[in-house]
Amino acid sequence: MADDTREMPVPRWLRVVMVSDRAGSAWYVGTGFFFAPILAVLSPWHAVTVALWVLIALAGLWLGLLGIAMATGLAMVLRTGREIPEDYWWSLVGDYRHAATRNR
């Protein structure tokens, strides 16, 4: 049986988790600016305010679970004693480094 960890030091599912966490965090912070005035306007209607708070809490819980999964995956990689290559990190953010060198 071949040792697949040499070729792929990072679990495949970790990429999905990290990309989802990045996008979800950006969405959560961005919509927070819109939820504050909406909550202020809708505060007389208690049921609607509670529904919005439940929605906000569930989104926060989802991001927390993604954070736990991300920490678990990174700990698995560190436990093997391997290092995550720099190209892997750049691939998560859209490889802006290579785009900047092409424009020179």
Gaussian input, Z-matrix of N, CA and C with variables (Angstrom, degrees):
# hf/3-21g

backbone

0 1
 N
 C     1     B1
 C     2     B2     1     A1
 N     3     B3     2     A2     1     D1
 C     4     B4     3     A3     2     D2
 C     5     B5     4     A4     3     D3
 N     6     B6     5     A5     4     D4
 C     7     B7     6     A6     5     D5
 C     8     B8     7     A7     6     D6
 N     9     B9     8     A8     7     D7
 C    10    B10     9     A9     8     D8
 C    11    B11    10    A10     9     D9
 N    12    B12    11    A11    10    D10
 C    13    B13    12    A12    11    D11
 C    14    B14    13    A13    12    D12
 N    15    B15    14    A14    13    D13
 C    16    B16    15    A15    14    D14
 C    17    B17    16    A16    15    D15
 N    18    B18    17    A17    16    D16
 C    19    B19    18    A18    17    D17
 C    20    B20    19    A19    18    D18
 N    21    B21    20    A20    19    D19
 C    22    B22    21    A21    20    D20
 C    23    B23    22    A22    21    D21
 N    24    B24    23    A23    22    D22
 C    25    B25    24    A24    23    D23
 C    26    B26    25    A25    24    D24
 N    27    B27    26    A26    25    D25
 C    28    B28    27    A27    26    D26
 C    29    B29    28    A28    27    D27
 N    30    B30    29    A29    28    D28
 C    31    B31    30    A30    29    D29
 C    32    B32    31    A31    30    D30
 N    33    B33    32    A32    31    D31
 C    34    B34    33    A33    32    D32
 C    35    B35    34    A34    33    D33
 N    36    B36    35    A35    34    D34
 C    37    B37    36    A36    35    D35
 C    38    B38    37    A37    36    D36
 N    39    B39    38    A38    37    D37
 C    40    B40    39    A39    38    D38
 C    41    B41    40    A40    39    D39
 N    42    B42    41    A41    40    D40
 C    43    B43    42    A42    41    D41
 C    44    B44    43    A43    42    D42
 N    45    B45    44    A44    43    D43
 C    46    B46    45    A45    44    D44
 C    47    B47    46    A46    45    D45
 N    48    B48    47    A47    46    D46
 C    49    B49    48    A48    47    D47
 C    50    B50    49    A49    48    D48
 N    51    B51    50    A50    49    D49
 C    52    B52    51    A51    50    D50
 C    53    B53    52    A52    51    D51
 N    54    B54    53    A53    52    D52
 C    55    B55    54    A54    53    D53
 C    56    B56    55    A55    54    D54
 N    57    B57    56    A56    55    D55
 C    58    B58    57    A57    56    D56
 C    59    B59    58    A58    57    D57
 N    60    B60    59    A59    58    D58
 C    61    B61    60    A60    59    D59
 C    62    B62    61    A61    60    D60
 N    63    B63    62    A62    61    D61
 C    64    B64    63    A63    62    D62
 C    65    B65    64    A64    63    D63
 N    66    B66    65    A65    64    D64
 C    67    B67    66    A66    65    D65
 C    68    B68    67    A67    66    D66
 N    69    B69    68    A68    67    D67
 C    70    B70    69    A69    68    D68
 C    71    B71    70    A70    69    D69
 N    72    B72    71    A71    70    D70
 C    73    B73    72    A72    71    D71
 C    74    B74    73    A73    72    D72
 N    75    B75    74    A74    73    D73
 C    76    B76    75    A75    74    D74
 C    77    B77    76    A76    75    D75
 N    78    B78    77    A77    76    D76
 C    79    B79    78    A78    77    D77
 C    80    B80    79    A79    78    D78
 N    81    B81    80    A80    79    D79
 C    82    B82    81    A81    80    D80
 C    83    B83    82    A82    81    D81
 N    84    B84    83    A83    82    D82
 C    85    B85    84    A84    83    D83
 C    86    B86    85    A85    84    D84
 N    87    B87    86    A86    85    D85
 C    88    B88    87    A87    86    D86
 C    89    B89    88    A88    87    D87
 N    90    B90    89    A89    88    D88
 C    91    B91    90    A90    89    D89
 C    92    B92    91    A91    90    D90
 N    93    B93    92    A92    91    D91
 C    94    B94    93    A93    92    D92
 C    95    B95    94    A94    93    D93
 N    96    B96    95    A95    94    D94
 C    97    B97    96    A96    95    D95
 C    98    B98    97    A97    96    D96
 N    99    B99    98    A98    97    D97
 C   100   B100    99    A99    98    D98
 C   101   B101   100   A100    99    D99
 N   102   B102   101   A101   100   D100
 C   103   B103   102   A102   101   D101
 C   104   B104   103   A103   102   D102
 N   105   B105   104   A104   103   D103
 C   106   B106   105   A105   104   D104
 C   107   B107   106   A106   105   D105
 N   108   B108   107   A107   106   D106
 C   109   B109   108   A108   107   D107
 C   110   B110   109   A109   108   D108
 N   111   B111   110   A110   109   D109
 C   112   B112   111   A111   110   D110
 C   113   B113   112   A112   111   D111
 N   114   B114   113   A113   112   D112
 C   115   B115   114   A114   113   D113
 C   116   B116   115   A115   114   D114
 N   117   B117   116   A116   115   D115
 C   118   B118   117   A117   116   D116
 C   119   B119   118   A118   117   D117
 N   120   B120   119   A119   118   D118
 C   121   B121   120   A120   119   D119
 C   122   B122   121   A121   120   D120
 N   123   B123   122   A122   121   D121
 C   124   B124   123   A123   122   D122
 C   125   B125   124   A124   123   D123
 N   126   B126   125   A125   124   D124
 C   127   B127   126   A126   125   D125
 C   128   B128   127   A127   126   D126
 N   129   B129   128   A128   127   D127
 C   130   B130   129   A129   128   D128
 C   131   B131   130   A130   129   D129
 N   132   B132   131   A131   130   D130
 C   133   B133   132   A132   131   D131
 C   134   B134   133   A133   132   D132
 N   135   B135   134   A134   133   D133
 C   136   B136   135   A135   134   D134
 C   137   B137   136   A136   135   D135
 N   138   B138   137   A137   136   D136
 C   139   B139   138   A138   137   D137
 C   140   B140   139   A139   138   D138
 N   141   B141   140   A140   139   D139
 C   142   B142   141   A141   140   D140
 C   143   B143   142   A142   141   D141
 N   144   B144   143   A143   142   D142
 C   145   B145   144   A144   143   D143
 C   146   B146   145   A145   144   D144
 N   147   B147   146   A146   145   D145
 C   148   B148   147   A147   146   D146
 C   149   B149   148   A148   147   D147
 N   150   B150   149   A149   148   D148
 C   151   B151   150   A150   149   D149
 C   152   B152   151   A151   150   D150
 N   153   B153   152   A152   151   D151
 C   154   B154   153   A153   152   D152
 C   155   B155   154   A154   153   D153
 N   156   B156   155   A155   154   D154
 C   157   B157   156   A156   155   D155
 C   158   B158   157   A157   156   D156
 N   159   B159   158   A158   157   D157
 C   160   B160   159   A159   158   D158
 C   161   B161   160   A160   159   D159
 N   162   B162   161   A161   160   D160
 C   163   B163   162   A162   161   D161
 C   164   B164   163   A163   162   D162
 N   165   B165   164   A164   163   D163
 C   166   B166   165   A165   164   D164
 C   167   B167   166   A166   165   D165
 N   168   B168   167   A167   166   D166
 C   169   B169   168   A168   167   D167
 C   170   B170   169   A169   168   D168
 N   171   B171   170   A170   169   D169
 C   172   B172   171   A171   170   D170
 C   173   B173   172   A172   171   D171
 N   174   B174   173   A173   172   D172
 C   175   B175   174   A174   173   D173
 C   176   B176   175   A175   174   D174
 N   177   B177   176   A176   175   D175
 C   178   B178   177   A177   176   D176
 C   179   B179   178   A178   177   D177
 N   180   B180   179   A179   178   D178
 C   181   B181   180   A180   179   D179
 C   182   B182   181   A181   180   D180
 N   183   B183   182   A182   181   D181
 C   184   B184   183   A183   182   D182
 C   185   B185   184   A184   183   D183
 N   186   B186   185   A185   184   D184
 C   187   B187   186   A186   185   D185
 C   188   B188   187   A187   186   D186
 N   189   B189   188   A188   187   D187
 C   190   B190   189   A189   188   D188
 C   191   B191   190   A190   189   D189
 N   192   B192   191   A191   190   D190
 C   193   B193   192   A192   191   D191
 C   194   B194   193   A193   192   D192
 N   195   B195   194   A194   193   D193
 C   196   B196   195   A195   194   D194
 C   197   B197   196   A196   195   D195
 N   198   B198   197   A197   196   D196
 C   199   B199   198   A198   197   D197
 C   200   B200   199   A199   198   D198
 N   201   B201   200   A200   199   D199
 C   202   B202   201   A201   200   D200
 C   203   B203   202   A202   201   D201
 N   204   B204   203   A203   202   D202
 C   205   B205   204   A204   203   D203
 C   206   B206   205   A205   204   D204
 N   207   B207   206   A206   205   D205
 C   208   B208   207   A207   206   D206
 C   209   B209   208   A208   207   D207
 N   210   B210   209   A209   208   D208
 C   211   B211   210   A210   209   D209
 C   212   B212   211   A211   210   D210
 N   213   B213   212   A212   211   D211
 C   214   B214   213   A213   212   D212
 C   215   B215   214   A214   213   D213
 N   216   B216   215   A215   214   D214
 C   217   B217   216   A216   215   D215
 C   218   B218   217   A217   216   D216
 N   219   B219   218   A218   217   D217
 C   220   B220   219   A219   218   D218
 C   221   B221   220   A220   219   D219
 N   222   B222   221   A221   220   D220
 C   223   B223   222   A222   221   D221
 C   224   B224   223   A223   222   D222
 N   225   B225   224   A224   223   D223
 C   226   B226   225   A225   224   D224
 C   227   B227   226   A226   225   D225
 N   228   B228   227   A227   226   D226
 C   229   B229   228   A228   227   D227
 C   230   B230   229   A229   228   D228
 N   231   B231   230   A230   229   D229
 C   232   B232   231   A231   230   D230
 C   233   B233   232   A232   231   D231
 N   234   B234   233   A233   232   D232
 C   235   B235   234   A234   233   D233
 C   236   B236   235   A235   234   D234
 N   237   B237   236   A236   235   D235
 C   238   B238   237   A237   236   D236
 C   239   B239   238   A238   237   D237
 N   240   B240   239   A239   238   D238
 C   241   B241   240   A240   239   D239
 C   242   B242   241   A241   240   D240
 N   243   B243   242   A242   241   D241
 C   244   B244   243   A243   242   D242
 C   245   B245   244   A244   243   D243
 N   246   B246   245   A245   244   D244
 C   247   B247   246   A246   245   D245
 C   248   B248   247   A247   246   D246
 N   249   B249   248   A248   247   D247
 C   250   B250   249   A249   248   D248
 C   251   B251   250   A250   249   D249
 N   252   B252   251   A251   250   D250
 C   253   B253   252   A252   251   D251
 C   254   B254   253   A253   252   D252
 N   255   B255   254   A254   253   D253
 C   256   B256   255   A255   254   D254
 C   257   B257   256   A256   255   D255
 N   258   B258   257   A257   256   D256
 C   259   B259   258   A258   257   D257
 C   260   B260   259   A259   258   D258
 N   261   B261   260   A260   259   D259
 C   262   B262   261   A261   260   D260
 C   263   B263   262   A262   261   D261
 N   264   B264   263   A263   262   D262
 C   265   B265   264   A264   263   D263
 C   266   B266   265   A265   264   D264
 N   267   B267   266   A266   265   D265
 C   268   B268   267   A267   266   D266
 C   269   B269   268   A268   267   D267
 N   270   B270   269   A269   268   D268
 C   271   B271   270   A270   269   D269
 C   272   B272   271   A271   270   D270
 N   273   B273   272   A272   271   D271
 C   274   B274   273   A273   272   D272
 C   275   B275   274   A274   273   D273
 N   276   B276   275   A275   274   D274
 C   277   B277   276   A276   275   D275
 C   278   B278   277   A277   276   D276
 N   279   B279   278   A278   277   D277
 C   280   B280   279   A279   278   D278
 C   281   B281   280   A280   279   D279
 N   282   B282   281   A281   280   D280
 C   283   B283   282   A282   281   D281
 C   284   B284   283   A283   282   D282
 N   285   B285   284   A284   283   D283
 C   286   B286   285   A285   284   D284
 C   287   B287   286   A286   285   D285
 N   288   B288   287   A287   286   D286
 C   289   B289   288   A288   287   D287
 C   290   B290   289   A289   288   D288
 N   291   B291   290   A290   289   D289
 C   292   B292   291   A291   290   D290
 C   293   B293   292   A292   291   D291
 N   294   B294   293   A293   292   D292
 C   295   B295   294   A294   293   D293
 C   296   B296   295   A295   294   D294
 N   297   B297   296   A296   295   D295
 C   298   B298   297   A297   296   D296
 C   299   B299   298   A298   297   D297
 N   300   B300   299   A299   298   D298
 C   301   B301   300   A300   299   D299
 C   302   B302   301   A301   300   D300
 N   303   B303   302   A302   301   D301
 C   304   B304   303   A303   302   D302
 C   305   B305   304   A304   303   D303
 N   306   B306   305   A305   304   D304
 C   307   B307   306   A306   305   D305
 C   308   B308   307   A307   306   D306
 N   309   B309   308   A308   307   D307
 C   310   B310   309   A309   308   D308
 C   311   B311   310   A310   309   D309

   B1=1.4363
   B2=1.5222
   B3=1.3005
   B4=1.4666
   B5=1.5222
   B6=1.3201
   B7=1.4603
   B8=1.5236
   B9=1.3508
   B10=1.4656
   B11=1.5146
   B12=1.3241
   B13=1.4598
   B14=1.5150
   B15=1.3274
   B16=1.4658
   B17=1.5263
   B18=1.3338
   B19=1.4531
   B20=1.5246
   B21=1.3182
   B22=1.4542
   B23=1.5316
   B24=1.3499
   B25=1.4584
   B26=1.5270
   B27=1.3074
   B28=1.4611
   B29=1.5257
   B30=1.3423
   B31=1.4700
   B32=1.5293
   B33=1.3214
   B34=1.4671
   B35=1.5256
   B36=1.3234
   B37=1.4604
   B38=1.5312
   B39=1.3289
   B40=1.4633
   B41=1.5279
   B42=1.3066
   B43=1.4677
   B44=1.5295
   B45=1.3201
   B46=1.4617
   B47=1.5267
   B48=1.3290
   B49=1.4614
   B50=1.5259
   B51=1.3208
   B52=1.4608
   B53=1.5277
   B54=1.3195
   B55=1.4615
   B56=1.5278
   B57=1.3312
   B58=1.4684
   B59=1.5178
   B60=1.3141
   B61=1.4622
   B62=1.5234
   B63=1.2978
   B64=1.4766
   B65=1.5208
   B66=1.3278
   B67=1.4671
   B68=1.5260
   B69=1.3252
   B70=1.4604
   B71=1.5171
   B72=1.3128
   B73=1.4625
   B74=1.5213
   B75=1.3121
   B76=1.4622
   B77=1.5289
   B78=1.3069
   B79=1.4564
   B80=1.5243
   B81=1.3309
   B82=1.4692
   B83=1.5253
   B84=1.3083
   B85=1.4633
   B86=1.5288
   B87=1.3147
   B88=1.4608
   B89=1.5178
   B90=1.3083
   B91=1.4709
   B92=1.5187
   B93=1.3128
   B94=1.4612
   B95=1.5163
   B96=1.3128
   B97=1.4660
   B98=1.5305
   B99=1.3263
   B100=1.4579
   B101=1.5263
   B102=1.3406
   B103=1.4589
   B104=1.5249
   B105=1.3147
   B106=1.4699
   B107=1.5319
   B108=1.3220
   B109=1.4729
   B110=1.5298
   B111=1.3221
   B112=1.4723
   B113=1.5247
   B114=1.3214
   B115=1.4718
   B116=1.5227
   B117=1.3142
   B118=1.4672
   B119=1.5272
   B120=1.3167
   B121=1.4674
   B122=1.5307
   B123=1.3248
   B124=1.4639
   B125=1.5263
   B126=1.3235
   B127=1.4643
   B128=1.5218
   B129=1.3417
   B130=1.4754
   B131=1.5318
   B132=1.3301
   B133=1.4588
   B134=1.5257
   B135=1.3030
   B136=1.4678
   B137=1.5389
   B138=1.3118
   B139=1.4739
   B140=1.5265
   B141=1.3276
   B142=1.4638
   B143=1.5257
   B144=1.3225
   B145=1.4682
   B146=1.5293
   B147=1.3178
   B148=1.4742
   B149=1.5276
   B150=1.3252
   B151=1.4709
   B152=1.5275
   B153=1.3269
   B154=1.4646
   B155=1.5244
   B156=1.3378
   B157=1.4632
   B158=1.5265
   B159=1.3246
   B160=1.4718
   B161=1.5271
   B162=1.3293
   B163=1.4633
   B164=1.5265
   B165=1.3246
   B166=1.4651
   B167=1.5283
   B168=1.3233
   B169=1.4667
   B170=1.5277
   B171=1.3285
   B172=1.4738
   B173=1.5249
   B174=1.3182
   B175=1.4729
   B176=1.5269
   B177=1.3270
   B178=1.4642
   B179=1.5190
   B180=1.3181
   B181=1.4683
   B182=1.5233
   B183=1.3308
   B184=1.4658
   B185=1.5259
   B186=1.3309
   B187=1.4670
   B188=1.5234
   B189=1.3180
   B190=1.4664
   B191=1.5200
   B192=1.3212
   B193=1.4704
   B194=1.5235
   B195=1.3300
   B196=1.4644
   B197=1.5337
   B198=1.3271
   B199=1.4600
   B200=1.5178
   B201=1.3346
   B202=1.4721
   B203=1.5253
   B204=1.3357
   B205=1.4716
   B206=1.5283
   B207=1.3331
   B208=1.4573
   B209=1.5278
   B210=1.3243
   B211=1.4673
   B212=1.5222
   B213=1.3190
   B214=1.4596
   B215=1.5256
   B216=1.3232
   B217=1.4707
   B218=1.5096
   B219=1.3334
   B220=1.4637
   B221=1.5296
   B222=1.3234
   B223=1.4661
   B224=1.5264
   B225=1.3339
   B226=1.4661
   B227=1.5220
   B228=1.3215
   B229=1.4662
   B230=1.5212
   B231=1.3252
   B232=1.4660
   B233=1.5200
   B234=1.3155
   B235=1.4606
   B236=1.5249
   B237=1.3297
   B238=1.4659
   B239=1.5202
   B240=1.3480
   B241=1.4579
   B242=1.5088
   B243=1.3064
   B244=1.4588
   B245=1.5157
   B246=1.3111
   B247=1.4564
   B248=1.5210
   B249=1.3276
   B250=1.4588
   B251=1.5225
   B252=1.3280
   B253=1.4603
   B254=1.5389
   B255=1.3128
   B256=1.4610
   B257=1.5320
   B258=1.3205
   B259=1.4654
   B260=1.5257
   B261=1.3332
   B262=1.4715
   B263=1.5196
   B264=1.3251
   B265=1.4703
   B266=1.5216
   B267=1.3358
   B268=1.4577
   B269=1.5199
   B270=1.3128
   B271=1.4669
   B272=1.5233
   B273=1.3174
   B274=1.4612
   B275=1.5225
   B276=1.3253
   B277=1.4653
   B278=1.5184
   B279=1.2881
   B280=1.4561
   B281=1.5068
   B282=1.3050
   B283=1.4591
   B284=1.5253
   B285=1.3307
   B286=1.4545
   B287=1.5272
   B288=1.3113
   B289=1.4664
   B290=1.5223
   B291=1.3281
   B292=1.4607
   B293=1.5258
   B294=1.3198
   B295=1.4613
   B296=1.5269
   B297=1.3263
   B298=1.4630
   B299=1.5286
   B300=1.3175
   B301=1.4707
   B302=1.5284
   B303=1.3218
   B304=1.4673
   B305=1.5305
   B306=1.3419
   B307=1.4690
   B308=1.5264
   B309=1.2919
   B310=1.4775
   B311=1.4880
   A1=108.63
   A2=117.70
   A3=122.29
   A4=110.49
   A5=115.25
   A6=121.87
   A7=108.30
   A8=116.15
   A9=121.25
   A10=112.55
   A11=118.97
   A12=120.27
   A13=111.78
   A14=118.18
   A15=119.31
   A16=110.97
   A17=115.36
   A18=119.42
   A19=111.20
   A20=117.39
   A21=122.13
   A22=108.72
   A23=117.38
   A24=119.36
   A25=112.91
   A26=117.87
   A27=121.88
   A28=108.45
   A29=118.07
   A30=119.33
   A31=111.25
   A32=116.13
   A33=120.44
   A34=112.49
   A35=116.67
   A36=120.56
   A37=112.29
   A38=117.45
   A39=120.48
   A40=111.16
   A41=117.82
   A42=120.95
   A43=110.26
   A44=117.55
   A45=121.83
   A46=110.03
   A47=115.96
   A48=120.59
   A49=110.67
   A50=117.50
   A51=120.35
   A52=112.11
   A53=117.23
   A54=120.15
   A55=110.06
   A56=116.84
   A57=120.59
   A58=111.30
   A59=117.17
   A60=120.79
   A61=110.53
   A62=116.43
   A63=119.99
   A64=110.93
   A65=116.79
   A66=120.52
   A67=111.17
   A68=116.78
   A69=120.69
   A70=112.55
   A71=117.15
   A72=120.48
   A73=110.77
   A74=117.39
   A75=120.58
   A76=110.36
   A77=116.84
   A78=121.69
   A79=110.82
   A80=116.58
   A81=121.98
   A82=110.76
   A83=117.44
   A84=121.29
   A85=110.07
   A86=116.82
   A87=120.33
   A88=113.40
   A89=116.77
   A90=119.04
   A91=111.98
   A92=117.60
   A93=120.08
   A94=112.26
   A95=116.30
   A96=120.19
   A97=111.32
   A98=116.98
   A99=120.01
   A100=112.59
   A101=117.06
   A102=119.94
   A103=112.50
   A104=118.51
   A105=120.41
   A106=111.60
   A107=119.93
   A108=117.98
   A109=112.95
   A110=116.29
   A111=119.04
   A112=109.84
   A113=116.71
   A114=119.92
   A115=111.38
   A116=116.45
   A117=119.49
   A118=111.02
   A119=116.90
   A120=120.43
   A121=111.06
   A122=116.52
   A123=120.64
   A124=113.63
   A125=117.89
   A126=120.02
   A127=114.74
   A128=121.27
   A129=118.74
   A130=113.20
   A131=117.50
   A132=120.75
   A133=109.06
   A134=113.97
   A135=120.54
   A136=112.55
   A137=118.32
   A138=121.28
   A139=111.29
   A140=116.57
   A141=119.80
   A142=110.31
   A143=117.01
   A144=121.14
   A145=110.57
   A146=116.58
   A147=120.57
   A148=110.41
   A149=117.57
   A150=120.79
   A151=110.40
   A152=117.64
   A153=120.18
   A154=111.52
   A155=117.34
   A156=119.93
   A157=111.44
   A158=117.20
   A159=120.39
   A160=109.72
   A161=116.65
   A162=120.54
   A163=111.30
   A164=116.70
   A165=121.15
   A166=110.63
   A167=116.94
   A168=121.05
   A169=111.75
   A170=116.81
   A171=119.48
   A172=111.63
   A173=116.85
   A174=119.77
   A175=110.26
   A176=117.17
   A177=120.71
   A178=112.17
   A179=116.53
   A180=120.77
   A181=110.81
   A182=116.68
   A183=120.70
   A184=110.92
   A185=117.03
   A186=120.14
   A187=110.82
   A188=116.93
   A189=119.88
   A190=111.91
   A191=117.04
   A192=120.37
   A193=111.52
   A194=116.42
   A195=119.29
   A196=110.46
   A197=117.41
   A198=121.11
   A199=112.32
   A200=116.27
   A201=120.10
   A202=110.16
   A203=116.64
   A204=119.84
   A205=111.06
   A206=117.04
   A207=120.67
   A208=110.24
   A209=117.04
   A210=120.21
   A211=111.24
   A212=117.00
   A213=120.90
   A214=110.97
   A215=117.04
   A216=120.45
   A217=112.47
   A218=116.95
   A219=119.44
   A220=111.09
   A221=117.33
   A222=120.19
   A223=111.36
   A224=116.43
   A225=119.40
   A226=110.62
   A227=116.91
   A228=120.65
   A229=109.82
   A230=117.50
   A231=120.71
   A232=111.99
   A233=116.58
   A234=120.48
   A235=112.15
   A236=116.59
   A237=119.54
   A238=111.44
   A239=116.67
   A240=119.89
   A241=113.63
   A242=116.43
   A243=120.10
   A244=110.89
   A245=114.72
   A246=121.69
   A247=108.62
   A248=115.99
   A249=119.99
   A250=107.42
   A251=117.61
   A252=120.35
   A253=112.12
   A254=116.01
   A255=121.64
   A256=111.12
   A257=116.79
   A258=119.68
   A259=112.37
   A260=115.95
   A261=119.56
   A262=110.55
   A263=117.47
   A264=121.56
   A265=110.37
   A266=116.73
   A267=119.73
   A268=111.21
   A269=117.73
   A270=120.10
   A271=111.55
   A272=117.78
   A273=120.90
   A274=112.60
   A275=117.07
   A276=120.18
   A277=112.83
   A278=118.87
   A279=120.89
   A280=114.40
   A281=118.28
   A282=123.34
   A283=112.29
   A284=116.64
   A285=122.26
   A286=111.85
   A287=116.60
   A288=120.76
   A289=110.89
   A290=116.86
   A291=120.44
   A292=111.49
   A293=117.79
   A294=120.91
   A295=110.63
   A296=117.47
   A297=120.80
   A298=110.73
   A299=118.06
   A300=120.48
   A301=110.99
   A302=118.70
   A303=121.64
   A304=111.45
   A305=116.87
   A306=120.63
   A307=112.84
   A308=118.59
   A309=121.39
   A310=112.81
   D1=129.70
   D2=-176.98
   D3=-77.48
   D4=150.29
   D5=178.06
   D6=-86.58
   D7=98.40
   D8=-176.99
   D9=-73.44
   D10=-16.35
   D11=-177.00
   D12=-71.21
   D13=-21.64
   D14=177.44
   D15=-70.38
   D16=-40.12
   D17=-179.50
   D18=-77.00
   D19=-38.24
   D20=-176.04
   D21=-127.89
   D22=88.83
   D23=-175.94
   D24=-72.13
   D25=-15.09
   D26=-177.08
   D27=-111.60
   D28=131.37
   D29=177.24
   D30=-58.66
   D31=143.66
   D32=-176.94
   D33=-61.41
   D34=-37.51
   D35=-177.34
   D36=-68.91
   D37=-21.19
   D38=-177.73
   D39=-65.94
   D40=-34.61
   D41=178.39
   D42=-61.38
   D43=-45.21
   D44=179.76
   D45=-62.37
   D46=-43.11
   D47=-179.80
   D48=-63.83
   D49=-44.75
   D50=-177.05
   D51=-68.95
   D52=-39.38
   D53=177.73
   D54=-67.55
   D55=-41.38
   D56=178.22
   D57=-64.75
   D58=-39.17
   D59=179.17
   D60=-66.14
   D61=-41.45
   D62=179.29
   D63=-63.96
   D64=-48.20
   D65=-179.65
   D66=-67.26
   D67=-41.67
   D68=179.98
   D69=-64.96
   D70=-39.16
   D71=178.55
   D72=-66.12
   D73=-41.37
   D74=178.00
   D75=-63.79
   D76=-41.85
   D77=178.26
   D78=-64.19
   D79=-43.95
   D80=-176.57
   D81=-63.57
   D82=-45.76
   D83=179.44
   D84=-67.69
   D85=-43.59
   D86=-179.41
   D87=-62.27
   D88=-44.66
   D89=-179.98
   D90=-73.99
   D91=-19.03
   D92=176.39
   D93=-60.51
   D94=-32.31
   D95=177.88
   D96=-69.00
   D97=-27.07
   D98=178.46
   D99=-88.64
   D100=-30.16
   D101=-178.53
   D102=-70.71
   D103=-31.72
   D104=-177.85
   D105=-60.40
   D106=-51.99
   D107=178.28
   D108=-68.19
   D109=-32.95
   D110=178.35
   D111=-63.69
   D112=-43.25
   D113=178.00
   D114=-63.93
   D115=-36.50
   D116=178.96
   D117=-66.51
   D118=-40.53
   D119=-179.43
   D120=-71.14
   D121=-38.48
   D122=-175.38
   D123=-90.61
   D124=5.97
   D125=-176.57
   D126=-60.74
   D127=-28.50
   D128=176.51
   D129=-64.75
   D130=-25.08
   D131=179.21
   D132=-96.69
   D133=98.75
   D134=-173.08
   D135=-59.70
   D136=-42.78
   D137=-176.74
   D138=-63.64
   D139=-40.19
   D140=179.68
   D141=-69.12
   D142=-39.72
   D143=178.48
   D144=-62.45
   D145=-43.13
   D146=178.48
   D147=-64.04
   D148=-41.49
   D149=179.49
   D150=-62.27
   D151=-41.68
   D152=178.31
   D153=-65.64
   D154=-40.88
   D155=178.07
   D156=-64.75
   D157=-36.07
   D158=177.10
   D159=-65.45
   D160=-41.45
   D161=177.54
   D162=-62.11
   D163=-44.07
   D164=178.27
   D165=-63.29
   D166=-42.19
   D167=-179.43
   D168=-65.71
   D169=-40.24
   D170=179.27
   D171=-66.58
   D172=-38.60
   D173=176.38
   D174=-64.93
   D175=-40.65
   D176=176.88
   D177=-64.56
   D178=-39.48
   D179=177.26
   D180=-63.37
   D181=-42.35
   D182=178.11
   D183=-60.55
   D184=-43.50
   D185=178.26
   D186=-64.93
   D187=-36.37
   D188=176.48
   D189=-63.77
   D190=-41.69
   D191=177.69
   D192=-65.77
   D193=-37.89
   D194=175.45
   D195=-63.81
   D196=-38.22
   D197=177.77
   D198=-63.78
   D199=-39.80
   D200=177.46
   D201=-65.61
   D202=-42.86
   D203=178.36
   D204=-63.83
   D205=-38.72
   D206=179.32
   D207=-65.98
   D208=-44.24
   D209=178.63
   D210=-63.06
   D211=-38.04
   D212=178.48
   D213=-64.81
   D214=-45.95
   D215=179.54
   D216=-63.59
   D217=-43.10
   D218=178.75
   D219=-66.61
   D220=-35.89
   D221=176.82
   D222=-66.05
   D223=-35.82
   D224=177.57
   D225=-63.24
   D226=-40.33
   D227=179.15
   D228=-67.44
   D229=-45.99
   D230=-179.67
   D231=-63.43
   D232=-33.28
   D233=-179.48
   D234=-64.86
   D235=-29.19
   D236=178.57
   D237=-76.83
   D238=-12.54
   D239=-179.38
   D240=84.78
   D241=7.95
   D242=179.50
   D243=-93.12
   D244=164.52
   D245=179.48
   D246=-112.99
   D247=140.77
   D248=177.79
   D249=-80.21
   D250=126.18
   D251=-177.04
   D252=-65.04
   D253=151.51
   D254=-178.57
   D255=-62.67
   D256=-35.10
   D257=179.16
   D258=-61.45
   D259=-31.43
   D260=177.48
   D261=-63.37
   D262=-44.62
   D263=-179.77
   D264=-64.55
   D265=-42.28
   D266=179.47
   D267=-65.47
   D268=-32.83
   D269=179.80
   D270=-67.83
   D271=-23.69
   D272=179.07
   D273=-74.55
   D274=-27.07
   D275=-177.42
   D276=-104.51
   D277=5.25
   D278=174.86
   D279=101.07
   D280=13.51
   D281=174.71
   D282=52.59
   D283=52.09
   D284=178.60
   D285=-68.17
   D286=-24.50
   D287=-178.48
   D288=-61.27
   D289=-46.45
   D290=-179.16
   D291=-69.64
   D292=-32.91
   D293=177.99
   D294=-66.29
   D295=-36.03
   D296=-179.95
   D297=-69.51
   D298=-36.97
   D299=-179.35
   D300=-74.02
   D301=-26.31
   D302=178.91
   D303=-72.58
   D304=-29.23
   D305=-176.77
   D306=-80.30
   D307=-6.30
   D308=-179.53
   D309=-77.06

